[in-house]
Amino acid sequence: MIGRYTSWAVRMAKERPEGVLVAGETWDGVTAGAFREAVATLAKLAGPDPSAWQWGELHRMKLDHPLANVKPLDRIFGSPDMPIGGDTDSPLQTALVPHVNYRADAWAPSWRHIVDFADVKQARSVFPGGQSGHPGSPHYLDQLPLWYRGELRVHRLDRSDIEAHLEGKLTLVPEIR
């Protein structure tokens, strides 16, 4: 349920029902206090000049491989620390976890895929991690720049199209003992 409170909070602020606030609080006081606290927090994190405040400088994301949590493997399996737009309530669902400040560490859209089944050769997709979880592969994080820019690449679904564009082939044969 992280982040799924925004519509409720907006509705409460608009309707201002009785019995929701703590005794002695007013809707105007709560709103003004929340605004003051938000400005103070932003000034502390991003400096005193509001014209310099950029969401992406606070809201950042890394798409690390799980082995990046182990030092010194983080140097091999880490990804760039990127400014990212969006939040829980926008089309770019880069959600944050409240106790981790503004980091986009809760969830984000991963595989994007568009297929017109009348013409599957026009399918497009992007997967931010790339097609390989191996940092030595040229396809490790290779789609991240496309994903970051909101772009897609050709997604081959037709067998003859796939075979015509192979860059390599790996055949795994079980050993029977």
N, CA, C and O of each residue as an XYZ file, in Angstrom:
708
protein
N       0.809     -1.207      0.000
C       0.000      0.000      0.000
C       0.849      1.266      0.000
O       0.305      2.367      0.077
N       2.168      1.131     -0.084
C       3.026      2.309     -0.083
C       2.604      3.240     -1.208
O       2.507      2.831     -2.365
N       2.356      4.490     -0.858
C       2.039      5.497     -1.852
C       0.598      5.522     -2.295
O       0.215      6.418     -3.047
N      -0.200      4.600     -1.874
C      -1.592      4.561     -2.327
C      -2.511      5.421     -1.460
O      -3.723      5.207     -1.425
N      -1.936      6.378     -0.775
C      -2.698      7.241      0.113
C      -2.950      8.609     -0.499
O      -3.723      9.390      0.056
N      -2.324      8.923     -1.623
C      -2.402     10.275     -2.173
C      -3.820     10.671     -2.516
O      -4.257     11.759     -2.141
N      -4.557      9.818     -3.221
C      -5.927     10.196     -3.604
C      -6.803     10.385     -2.367
O      -7.659     11.269     -2.340
N      -6.591      9.555     -1.344
C      -7.344      9.718     -0.106
C      -7.015     11.061      0.549
O      -7.918     11.780      0.976
N      -5.729     11.400      0.630
C      -5.311     12.650      1.265
C      -5.844     13.856      0.504
O      -6.283     14.829      1.117
N      -5.812     13.805     -0.811
C      -6.340     14.912     -1.619
C      -7.844     15.050     -1.395
O      -8.350     16.161     -1.239
N      -8.557     13.929     -1.378
C     -10.003     13.963     -1.146
C     -10.312     14.539      0.237
O     -11.230     15.347      0.379
N      -9.553     14.128      1.255
C      -9.784     14.641      2.606
C      -9.517     16.150      2.669
O     -10.280     16.887      3.294
N      -8.449     16.605      2.031
C      -8.117     18.037      2.046
C      -9.176     18.857      1.320
O      -9.446     20.001      1.684
N      -9.770     18.263      0.292
C     -10.812     18.975     -0.461
C     -12.143     18.988      0.304
O     -12.803     20.022      0.398
N     -12.522     17.840      0.842
C     -13.818     17.730      1.521
C     -13.779     18.219      2.965
O     -14.799     18.648      3.505
N     -12.601     18.157      3.594
C     -12.398     18.614      4.965
C     -13.432     18.053      5.952
O     -14.074     18.814      6.675
N     -13.590     16.756      5.981
C     -14.596     16.183      6.894
C     -14.186     16.333      8.356
O     -13.004     16.403      8.690
N     -15.188     16.379      9.201
C     -14.924     16.446     10.637
C     -14.560     15.059     11.135
O     -14.974     14.056     10.553
N     -13.785     15.000     12.214
C     -13.455     13.738     12.829
C     -12.239     13.038     12.249
O     -11.878     11.955     12.710
N     -11.599     13.629     11.249
C     -10.421     13.017     10.649
C      -9.155     13.526     11.326
O      -8.214     12.762     11.539
N      -9.129     14.801     11.661
C      -7.946     15.408     12.272
C      -7.907     15.185     13.780
O      -8.928     14.920     14.415
N      -6.730     15.296     14.320
C      -6.543     15.218     15.772
C      -7.255     16.416     16.401
O      -7.284     17.498     15.814
N      -7.823     16.230     17.579
C      -8.539     17.306     18.277
C      -7.664     18.546     18.390
O      -6.498     18.456     18.776
N      -8.223     19.699     18.056
C      -7.501     20.962     18.137
C      -6.842     21.370     16.828
O      -6.458     22.529     16.671
N      -6.703     20.444     15.887
C      -6.111     20.768     14.576
C      -7.195     21.299     13.648
O      -8.368     20.948     13.773
N      -6.777     22.158     12.708
C      -7.695     22.646     11.680
C      -7.118     22.276     10.317
O      -5.915     22.049     10.181
N      -7.982     22.220      9.316
C      -7.500     21.888      7.971
C      -6.524     22.949      7.471
O      -5.515     22.611      6.852
N      -6.807     24.231      7.729
C      -5.891     25.291      7.305
C      -4.541     25.157      8.015
O      -3.492     25.346      7.399
N      -4.571     24.834      9.303
C      -3.335     24.676     10.059
C      -2.513     23.483      9.586
O      -1.291     23.572      9.469
N      -3.185     22.371      9.316
C      -2.488     21.176      8.834
C      -1.875     21.439      7.462
O      -0.732     21.059      7.210
N      -2.627     22.086      6.576
C      -2.133     22.391      5.229
C      -0.930     23.337      5.293
O       0.087     23.099      4.641
N      -1.049     24.396      6.069
C       0.057     25.358      6.183
C       1.279     24.703      6.825
O       2.409     24.947      6.403
N       1.057     23.874      7.840
C       2.174     23.187      8.494
C       2.874     22.216      7.555
O       4.102     22.131      7.546
N       2.092     21.482      6.760
C       2.676     20.533      5.801
C       3.491     21.289      4.747
O       4.562     20.835      4.343
N       2.980     22.442      4.307
C       3.709     23.234      3.316
C       5.025     23.755      3.904
O       6.069     23.675      3.258
N       4.973     24.286      5.123
C       6.194     24.780      5.768
C       7.219     23.650      5.938
O       8.409     23.844      5.688
N       6.752     22.478      6.361
C       7.648     21.343      6.555
C       8.262     20.883      5.223
O       9.443     20.541      5.165
N       7.456     20.879      4.162
C       7.971     20.480      2.849
C       9.036     21.459      2.360
O      10.069     21.036      1.842
N       8.799     22.755      2.517
C       9.773     23.766      2.097
C      11.055     23.643      2.915
O      12.151     23.730      2.361
N      10.931     23.443      4.223
C      12.116     23.295      5.075
C      12.915     22.053      4.683
O      14.144     22.097      4.634
N      12.231     20.959      4.405
C      12.911     19.720      4.003
C      13.632     19.912      2.680
O      14.785     19.502      2.540
N      12.969     20.531      1.704
C      13.596     20.763      0.404
C      14.785     21.712      0.523
O      15.809     21.503     -0.126
N      14.662     22.734      1.331
C      15.774     23.671      1.519
C      16.970     22.954      2.139
O      18.114     23.212      1.766
N      16.705     22.054      3.082
C      17.777     21.299      3.723
C      18.453     20.353      2.723
O      19.677     20.226      2.719
N      17.663     19.695      1.884
C      18.204     18.711      0.949
C      18.771     19.308     -0.336
O      19.752     18.803     -0.881
N      18.146     20.393     -0.821
C      18.511     20.915     -2.141
C      18.970     22.369     -2.134
O      19.203     22.946     -3.196
N      19.102     22.961     -0.968
C      19.555     24.345     -0.895
C      18.406     25.318     -0.767
O      17.249     24.948     -0.966
N      18.717     26.569     -0.434
C      17.682     27.552     -0.121
C      16.967     28.154     -1.330
O      15.925     28.788     -1.163
N      17.497     27.975     -2.549
C      16.915     28.600     -3.741
C      15.918     27.664     -4.420
O      16.328     26.697     -5.063
N      14.615     27.931     -4.289
C      13.606     27.040     -4.888
C      13.741     26.909     -6.406
O      13.337     25.889     -6.963
N      14.289     27.899     -7.079
C      14.428     27.786     -8.540
C      15.467     26.727     -8.926
O      15.518     26.301    -10.080
N      16.284     26.306     -7.974
C      17.290     25.273     -8.238
C      16.800     23.874     -7.865
O      17.494     22.889     -8.115
N      15.624     23.783     -7.275
C      15.111     22.480     -6.862
C      14.678     21.686     -8.081
O      13.863     22.154     -8.876
N      15.214     20.503     -8.229
C      14.866     19.610     -9.332
C      14.452     18.264     -8.764
O      15.196     17.671     -7.983
N      13.288     17.773     -9.137
C      12.783     16.508     -8.625
C      13.789     15.382     -8.862
O      14.044     14.582     -7.961
N      14.358     15.312    -10.055
C      15.284     14.246    -10.393
C      16.580     14.266     -9.592
O      17.255     13.241     -9.493
N      16.938     15.401     -9.022
C      18.141     15.430     -8.188
C      17.896     14.783     -6.827
O      18.828     14.293     -6.188
N      16.648     14.784     -6.394
C      16.292     14.105     -5.145
C      15.799     12.688     -5.421
O      16.141     11.745     -4.707
N      14.999     12.560     -6.458
C      14.368     11.282     -6.810
C      15.289     10.564     -7.796
O      15.312     10.885     -8.984
N      16.040      9.599     -7.295
C      17.067      8.924     -8.088
C      16.840      7.416     -8.050
O      16.160      6.892     -7.169
N      17.424      6.742     -9.024
C      17.214      5.314     -9.122
C      18.476      4.606     -9.600
O      19.231      5.135    -10.416
N      18.691      3.409     -9.082
C      19.747      2.510     -9.534
C      19.105      1.159     -9.831
O      18.237      0.702     -9.088
N      19.527      0.530    -10.903
C      19.028     -0.799    -11.258
C      20.144     -1.809    -11.043
O      20.623     -2.434    -11.990
N      20.543     -1.960     -9.814
C      21.663     -2.845     -9.497
C      21.280     -4.316     -9.568
O      20.156     -4.704     -9.248
N      22.227     -5.108     -9.989
C      22.150     -6.563     -9.918
C      22.174     -6.914     -8.426
O      22.805     -6.192     -7.654
N      21.514     -7.995     -7.990
C      21.537     -8.347     -6.563
C      22.951     -8.495     -5.987
O      23.162     -8.243     -4.800
N      23.914     -8.900     -6.811
C      25.279     -9.045     -6.300
C      25.954     -7.694     -6.036
O      27.033     -7.652     -5.445
N      25.339     -6.608     -6.461
C      25.896     -5.281     -6.188
C      25.815     -4.935     -4.705
O      26.443     -3.975     -4.258
N      25.052     -5.706     -3.942
C      24.963     -5.484     -2.492
C      26.184     -6.014     -1.750
O      26.333     -5.782     -0.551
N      27.058     -6.724     -2.461
C      28.240     -7.328     -1.846
C      29.477     -6.566     -2.322
O      29.765     -6.521     -3.518
N      30.202     -5.970     -1.384
C      31.437     -5.262     -1.745
C      32.551     -6.281     -1.930
O      32.599     -7.226     -1.143
N      33.418     -6.175     -2.867
C      33.592     -5.146     -3.878
C      32.849     -5.446     -5.182
O      33.123     -4.818     -6.205
N      31.904     -6.409     -5.155
C      31.172     -6.752     -6.368
C      30.300     -5.614     -6.880
O      29.878     -5.620     -8.036
N      30.031     -4.632     -6.012
C      29.237     -3.486     -6.440
C      29.900     -2.750     -7.605
O      29.215     -2.130     -8.418
N      31.219     -2.817     -7.687
C      31.935     -2.155     -8.791
C      31.686     -2.845    -10.125
O      31.791     -2.229    -11.186
N      31.356     -4.121    -10.061
C      31.113     -4.887    -11.277
C      29.625     -4.935    -11.607
O      29.243     -4.786    -12.768
N      28.787     -5.141    -10.599
C      27.364     -5.379    -10.809
C      26.490     -4.149    -10.570
O      25.265     -4.247    -10.641
N      27.090     -3.004    -10.292
C      26.313     -1.795    -10.054
C      25.845     -1.160    -11.340
O      26.347     -1.473    -12.420
N      24.894     -0.278    -11.222
C      24.405      0.487    -12.375
C      24.548      1.969    -12.060
O      24.829      2.337    -10.919
N      24.360      2.812    -13.052
C      24.456      4.250    -12.786
C      23.375      4.715    -11.808
O      22.283      4.148    -11.767
N      23.679      5.731    -11.036
C      22.709      6.379    -10.160
C      22.101      7.504    -10.983
O      22.772      8.496    -11.269
N      20.831      7.358    -11.369
C      20.218      8.252    -12.351
C      19.123      9.114    -11.739
O      18.340      8.634    -10.920
N      19.063     10.385    -12.129
C      17.884     11.165    -11.768
C      16.703     10.611    -12.563
O      16.850     10.270    -13.737
N      15.541     10.521    -11.932
C      14.382      9.939    -12.617
C      13.135     10.721    -12.250
O      12.976     11.145    -11.106
N      12.277     10.907    -13.190
C      11.003     11.584    -12.952
C       9.998     10.621    -12.355
O      10.346      9.521    -11.926
N       8.772     11.041    -12.334
C       7.684     10.190    -11.890
C       7.573     10.055    -10.388
O       8.393     10.572     -9.629
N       6.543      9.351     -9.983
C       6.290      9.014     -8.588
C       5.204      7.942     -8.574
O       4.918      7.338     -9.608
N       4.610      7.707     -7.440
C       3.595      6.663     -7.333
C       2.333      7.008     -8.113
O       1.604      6.112     -8.539
N       2.069      8.295     -8.303
C       0.809      8.735     -8.897
C       0.964      9.307    -10.300
O       0.150     10.128    -10.723
N       1.987      8.890    -11.020
C       2.186      9.375    -12.382
C       2.351      8.184    -13.318
O       2.581      7.067    -12.855
N       2.237      8.401    -14.622
C       2.422      7.279    -15.549
C       3.785      6.599    -15.411
O       3.881      5.383    -15.571
N       4.830      7.356    -15.118
C       6.138      6.755    -14.870
C       6.179      6.385    -13.385
O       6.621      7.179    -12.555
N       5.725      5.198    -13.064
C       5.551      4.754    -11.682
C       6.883      4.448    -11.010
O       7.213      3.284    -10.782
N       7.636      5.470    -10.700
C       8.907      5.289     -9.985
C       8.658      5.614     -8.521
O       8.920      6.720     -8.049
N       8.151      4.627     -7.829
C       7.687      4.838     -6.464
C       8.829      4.891     -5.467
O       9.880      4.276     -5.645
N       8.584      5.643     -4.423
C       9.575      5.748     -3.356
C       9.081      5.056     -2.101
O       7.881      4.866     -1.900
N      10.021      4.690     -1.275
C       9.711      4.100      0.027
C       9.872      5.237      1.040
O      10.939      5.847      1.102
N       8.839      5.538      1.837
C       8.899      6.700      2.713
C      10.143      6.788      3.593
O      10.658      7.889      3.791
N      10.637      5.698      4.120
C      11.789      5.758      5.027
C      13.125      5.841      4.289
O      14.173      5.859      4.934
N      13.116      5.893      2.947
C      14.358      5.982      2.174
C      14.393      7.328      1.433
O      14.930      7.428      0.330
N      13.826      8.331      2.045
C      13.755      9.665      1.453
C      13.131      9.608      0.073
O      12.027      9.086     -0.083
N      13.806     10.125     -0.916
C      13.200     10.284     -2.237
C      13.676      9.268     -3.260
O      13.339      9.391     -4.438
N      14.441      8.277     -2.857
C      14.956      7.285     -3.795
C      13.813      6.495     -4.420
O      12.846      6.143     -3.744
N      13.932      6.226     -5.700
C      12.937      5.431     -6.415
C      13.275      3.960     -6.236
O      13.647      3.278     -7.191
N      13.144      3.476     -5.005
C      13.557      2.113     -4.676
C      12.402      1.142     -4.455
O      12.640     -0.035     -4.183
N      11.180      1.595     -4.561
C      10.055      0.700     -4.311
C       9.722     -0.103     -5.566
O       9.750     -1.334     -5.538
N       9.408      0.576     -6.658
C       9.155     -0.093     -7.924
C       9.235      0.922     -9.047
O       9.172      2.132     -8.828
N       9.374      0.405    -10.238
C       9.399      1.219    -11.452
C       8.974      0.310    -12.596
O       9.071     -0.913    -12.489
N       8.509      0.897    -13.676
C       8.147      0.061    -14.817
C       9.396     -0.625    -15.354
O      10.448      0.001    -15.481
N       9.281     -1.887    -15.664
C      10.460     -2.571    -16.196
C      10.241     -2.868    -17.668
O      10.485     -2.000    -18.506
N       9.800     -4.042    -18.001
C       9.673     -4.411    -19.403
C       8.498     -3.680    -20.025
O       7.363     -3.824    -19.570
N       8.759     -2.904    -21.053
C       7.717     -2.244    -21.827
C       7.622     -2.987    -23.149
O       8.641     -3.269    -23.779
N       6.409     -3.305    -23.569
C       6.238     -4.147    -24.745
C       4.966     -3.743    -25.476
O       3.895     -3.678    -24.874
N       5.080     -3.471    -26.764
C       3.936     -3.089    -27.586
C       3.906     -4.018    -28.791
O       4.890     -4.140    -29.520
N       2.763     -4.674    -28.990
C       2.619     -5.604    -30.111
C       1.319     -5.317    -30.840
O       0.257     -5.227    -30.224
N       1.408     -5.174    -32.154
C       0.241     -5.128    -33.016
C       0.138     -6.530    -33.611
O       0.931     -6.886    -34.483
N      -0.814     -7.320    -33.158
C      -0.891     -8.708    -33.591
C      -1.268     -8.842    -35.064
O      -1.183     -9.937    -35.620
N      -1.680     -7.757    -35.700
C      -1.910     -7.791    -37.142
C      -0.588     -7.742    -37.901
O      -0.515     -8.125    -39.069
N       0.463     -7.262    -37.220
C       1.788     -7.186    -37.848
C       2.841     -7.319    -36.750
O       3.400     -6.317    -36.304
N       3.115     -8.554    -36.309
C       4.023     -8.765    -35.193
C       5.448     -8.325    -35.503
O       6.249     -8.141    -34.587
N       5.774     -8.153    -36.777
C       7.125     -7.681    -37.113
C       7.334     -6.225    -36.686
O       8.462     -5.732    -36.707
N       6.284     -5.555    -36.311
C       6.390     -4.175    -35.841
C       6.416     -4.082    -34.307
O       6.346     -2.987    -33.748
N       6.517     -5.224    -33.638
C       6.551     -5.223    -32.164
C       7.767     -4.443    -31.672
O       8.828     -4.451    -32.294
N       7.583     -3.777    -30.548
C       8.652     -2.988    -29.939
C       8.680     -3.293    -28.447
O       7.647     -3.582    -27.843
N       9.866     -3.228    -27.862
C       9.985     -3.464    -26.429
C      11.280     -2.854    -25.916
O      12.143     -2.427    -26.683
N      11.386     -2.830    -24.605
C      12.634     -2.440    -23.958
C      12.641     -3.041    -22.558
O      11.619     -3.067    -21.871
N      13.798     -3.518    -22.154
C      13.990     -4.078    -20.819
C      15.215     -3.395    -20.237
O      16.312     -3.559    -20.772
N      15.066     -2.629    -19.153
C      16.173     -1.791    -18.685
C      17.451     -2.548    -18.342
O      18.549     -2.023    -18.525
N      17.320     -3.762    -17.854
C      18.515     -4.517    -17.498
C      19.232     -5.116    -18.689
O      20.347     -5.620    -18.553
N      18.611     -5.070    -19.851
C      19.188     -5.718    -21.017
C      18.863     -7.202    -20.994
O      18.155     -7.675    -20.105
N      19.374     -7.924    -21.957
C      19.055     -9.336    -22.088
C      19.985    -10.237    -21.289
O      19.848    -11.459    -21.348
N      20.919     -9.673    -20.551
C      21.853    -10.501    -19.807
C      22.074     -9.942    -18.408
O      22.144     -8.728    -18.215
N      22.182    -10.836    -17.443
C      22.537    -10.444    -16.083
C      24.027    -10.595    -15.827
O      24.479    -10.483    -14.688
N      24.784    -10.846    -16.870
C      26.234    -11.043    -16.767
C      26.940     -9.753    -17.187
O      26.814     -9.334    -18.337
N      27.680     -9.118    -16.277
C      28.303     -7.830    -16.606
C      29.334     -7.902    -17.724
O      29.699     -6.864    -18.275
N      29.816     -9.089    -18.077
C      30.752     -9.218    -19.182
C      30.076     -9.260    -20.537
O      30.738     -9.185    -21.572
N      28.763     -9.379    -20.530
C      28.013     -9.453    -21.782
C      27.787     -8.059    -22.353
O      27.575     -7.110    -21.598
N      27.829     -7.922    -23.668
C      27.502     -6.619    -24.264
C      26.035     -6.244    -24.046
O      25.644     -5.101    -24.283
N      25.224     -7.201    -23.595
C      23.799     -6.932    -23.394
C      23.433     -6.710    -21.932
O      22.253     -6.683    -21.585
N      24.436     -6.552    -21.075
C      24.214     -6.207    -19.674
C      23.927     -4.708    -19.601
O      24.793     -3.891    -19.912
N      22.738     -4.358    -19.199
C      22.276     -2.960    -19.092
C      22.287     -2.215    -20.432
O      22.191     -0.988    -20.446
N      22.401     -2.927    -21.552
C      22.519     -2.230    -22.835
C      21.240     -1.509    -23.254
O      21.293     -0.600    -24.082
N      20.097     -1.895    -22.699
C      18.843     -1.223    -23.049
C      18.488     -0.103    -22.071
O      17.494      0.598    -22.258
N      19.299      0.060    -21.035
C      19.016      1.082    -20.026
C      18.904      2.486    -20.624
O      17.969      3.206    -20.272
N      19.810      2.910    -21.510
C      19.637      4.253    -22.080
C      18.321      4.416    -22.842
O      17.687      5.469    -22.761
N      17.905      3.387    -23.581
C      16.621      3.444    -24.294
C      15.469      3.548    -23.302
O      14.589      4.396    -23.449
N      15.480      2.686    -22.295
C      14.427      2.676    -21.280
C      14.341      4.033    -20.598
O      13.252      4.569    -20.391
N      15.496      4.578    -20.252
C      15.554      5.858    -19.545
C      14.934      6.987    -20.366
O      14.272      7.871    -19.821
N      15.153      6.951    -21.677
C      14.602      7.982    -22.561
C      13.171      7.686    -23.001
O      12.566      8.486    -23.715
N      12.623      6.535    -22.579
C      11.259      6.184    -22.961
C      11.161      5.650    -24.383
O      10.094      5.699    -24.995
N      12.262      5.145    -24.904
C      12.285      4.628    -26.267
C      12.137      3.111    -26.266
O      12.290      2.458    -25.234
N      11.840      2.571    -27.428
C      11.682      1.127    -27.603
C      12.595      0.652    -28.719
O      13.099      1.455    -29.505
N      12.808     -0.662    -28.784
C      13.600     -1.260    -29.849
C      12.760     -2.336    -30.524
O      11.731     -2.750    -29.990
N      13.192     -2.784    -31.686
C      12.476     -3.844    -32.394
C      12.476     -5.095    -31.528
O      13.509     -5.477    -30.977
N      11.333     -5.722    -31.413
C      11.218     -6.978    -30.662
C      10.793     -8.052    -31.670
O       9.646     -8.095    -32.113
N      11.716     -8.881    -32.003
C      11.462     -9.898    -33.021
C      10.676    -11.059    -32.433
O      11.110    -11.698    -31.474
N       9.506    -11.325    -33.023
C       8.641    -12.398    -32.560
C       8.482    -13.507    -33.605
O       8.173    -14.649    -33.265
N       8.689    -13.170    -34.843
C       8.558    -14.130    -35.935
C       9.844    -14.954    -36.046
O      10.930    -14.382    -36.143
N       9.740    -16.295    -36.032
C      10.921    -17.173    -36.015
C      11.879    -16.870    -37.157
O      13.090    -16.804    -36.943
N      11.361    -16.686    -38.360
C      12.260    -16.418    -39.497
C      12.963    -15.074    -39.323
O      14.119    -14.923    -39.716
N      12.279    -14.114    -38.745
C      12.884    -12.802    -38.478
C      13.970    -12.922    -37.409
O      15.029    -12.303    -37.511
N      13.691    -13.724    -36.391
C      14.689    -13.957    -35.329
C      15.930    -14.613    -35.920
O      17.050    -14.158    -35.685
N      15.731    -15.683    -36.688
C      16.862    -16.408    -37.263
C      17.653    -15.539    -38.240
O      18.871    -15.684    -38.347
N      16.981    -14.649    -38.945
C      17.671    -13.765    -39.891
C      18.533    -12.724    -39.187
O      19.435    -12.154    -39.800
N      18.267    -12.472    -37.911
C      19.000    -11.434    -37.180
C      19.791    -11.984    -35.992
O      20.159    -11.230    -35.090
N      20.052    -13.281    -35.988
C      20.823    -13.867    -34.891
C      22.207    -13.244    -34.796
O      22.862    -13.002    -35.809
N      22.633    -12.993    -33.597
C      24.018    -12.547    -33.415
C      24.852    -13.691    -32.859
O      26.082    -13.628    -32.856
N      24.183    -14.732    -32.391
C      24.855    -15.920    -31.881
C      23.818    -16.951    -31.527
O      22.625    -16.657    -31.460
N      24.277    -18.156    -31.302
C      23.358    -19.230    -30.939
C      24.049    -20.118    -29.913
O      25.197    -20.521    -30.100
N      23.345    -20.416    -28.838
C      23.850    -21.279    -27.776
C      22.917    -22.477    -27.671
O      21.715    -22.322    -27.453
N      23.473    -23.660    -27.825
C      22.680    -24.880    -27.699
C      23.132    -25.615    -26.449
O      24.313    -25.929    -26.302
N      22.211    -25.887    -25.560
C      22.506    -26.605    -24.330
C      22.019    -28.047    -24.514
O      20.849    -28.289    -24.810
N      22.928    -28.980    -24.335
C      22.618    -30.404    -24.489
C      22.867    -31.100    -23.162
O      23.979    -31.052    -22.634
N      21.837    -31.749    -22.614
C      22.038    -32.417    -21.329
C      22.969    -33.621    -21.470
O      22.960    -34.340    -22.469
N      23.746    -33.798    -20.454
C      24.651    -34.957    -20.433
C      23.927    -36.062    -19.676
O      23.508    -35.879    -18.533
N      23.788    -37.201    -20.328
C      23.091    -38.317    -19.704
C      24.136    -39.248    -19.098
O      25.062    -39.679    -19.785
N      23.989    -39.551    -17.837
C      24.947    -40.412    -17.136
C      24.306    -41.699    -16.739
O      24.958    -42.552    -16.137
